[in-house]
Amino acid sequence: MPASSTPPALPAAPSGRLSLALSREFACIRSLAWRTDLPTAIDWVALGAALEASGLVRLAPVGKMQRFGSATGDEIALVPVTGRVQFRVQYSIPEHDRKFAAERLFQLVVYALLRS
């Protein structure tokens, strides 16, 4: 990142620290879909490039939604208009391991934000 560029504007907690949360999609009873929310003002193009640099493969977009897939079939979907990031865990992962799989995808986004 060039010295003159500013880091992405992430949501701030009351203490001034960055605050990102991973939560299960309300309608998903099988723990396959998870989400976090980012400010719409971040550099979504740079975030997508950083996700590709982390080893994810860019999939065909759906409208303005950017999609990325892992070698194991998990997906990350970026929705710049709303700031939503969705994590889709591959269905063959045992249900008791799905939260951990979603947390690994969440970590990829956090690291990508730090690099973008």
C-alpha positions in Angstrom: 0.0 0.0 0.0 1.5 3.4 -1.0 2.5 5.6 2.0 0.0 8.3 0.8 -3.1 6.1 0.7 -5.4 5.8 3.6 -6.6 2.5 5.1 -10.2 1.5 4.5 -12.8 3.1 6.7 -14.0 0.3 8.9 -16.9 0.6 11.4 -15.6 1.9 14.7 -16.7 0.6 18.1 -17.4 3.2 20.8 -13.8 2.8 22.1 -12.5 3.8 18.6 -11.3 0.2 17.8 -12.3 -1.5 14.6 -15.5 -3.6 14.9 -16.3 -6.4 12.6 -18.7 -9.2 13.5 -19.4 -12.6 11.9 -23.0 -13.7 12.2 -25.1 -16.5 10.8 -27.7 -15.4 8.2 -31.0 -15.4 10.1 -32.9 -17.5 7.5 -30.2 -20.2 7.3 -31.0 -23.0 9.6 -28.2 -25.3 8.5 -25.4 -22.8 9.2 -24.3 -22.6 5.5 -24.6 -18.8 5.1 -22.9 -16.3 7.3 -22.3 -12.5 6.9 -20.6 -9.4 8.0 -21.2 -5.8 7.0 -18.6 -3.2 5.8 -18.9 0.5 5.1 -20.0 1.0 1.4 -17.2 3.6 1.0 -14.3 1.1 1.2 -12.3 0.3 -2.0 -14.2 -2.9 -3.2 -12.0 -3.3 -6.2 -8.9 -3.4 -4.0 -10.6 -5.8 -1.6 -11.5 -8.1 -4.5 -7.9 -8.0 -5.7 -6.6 -8.8 -2.2 -9.0 -11.8 -2.0 -7.7 -13.1 -5.3 -4.1 -12.6 -4.0 -5.0 -14.7 -1.0 -5.7 -17.7 -3.3 -9.4 -17.3 -3.9 -10.7 -17.6 -7.5 -12.9 -14.9 -8.9 -16.3 -16.4 -10.0 -18.8 -14.9 -12.4 -20.4 -11.8 -10.9 -24.1 -11.6 -10.3 -25.1 -8.0 -11.1 -22.8 -5.8 -9.1 -22.1 -8.6 -6.6 -18.5 -9.9 -6.7 -18.0 -13.6 -6.0 -14.9 -15.6 -5.0 -14.5 -19.3 -4.5 -12.1 -21.5 -2.5 -10.6 -24.8 -3.6 -12.9 -26.5 -1.2 -16.1 -25.0 -2.7 -16.7 -22.3 -0.1 -17.7 -18.8 -1.5 -17.4 -15.2 -0.5 -19.8 -12.7 -2.0 -19.2 -9.0 -1.8 -22.2 -6.6 -2.3 -20.7 -3.1 -2.6 -24.1 -1.3 -2.8 -25.1 -2.5 0.7 -21.7 -3.3 2.3 -22.8 -6.9 2.9 -20.2 -9.7 2.7 -21.7 -13.2 2.6 -19.8 -16.3 3.4 -21.2 -19.5 1.9 -19.9 -22.7 3.5 -19.7 -25.8 1.3 -22.7 -28.0 2.1 -20.6 -31.2 2.6 -18.8 -29.8 5.6 -20.2 -31.4 8.8 -22.7 -29.1 10.5 -20.6 -28.9 13.7 -17.6 -27.6 11.6 -19.5 -25.0 9.6 -18.9 -22.1 12.0 -15.2 -22.8 11.9 -15.2 -22.8 8.1 -17.1 -19.5 8.1 -14.6 -18.0 10.5 -11.7 -19.0 8.2 -13.5 -17.2 5.3 -14.1 -14.2 7.6 -10.3 -14.2 8.4 -9.5 -14.0 4.7 -11.7 -10.9 4.4 -10.1 -9.2 7.4 -6.6 -9.9 6.1 -7.6 -8.7 2.7 -8.9 -5.5 4.2 -5.6 -4.9 5.9 -3.7 -5.5 2.6 -6.1 -3.5 0.4 
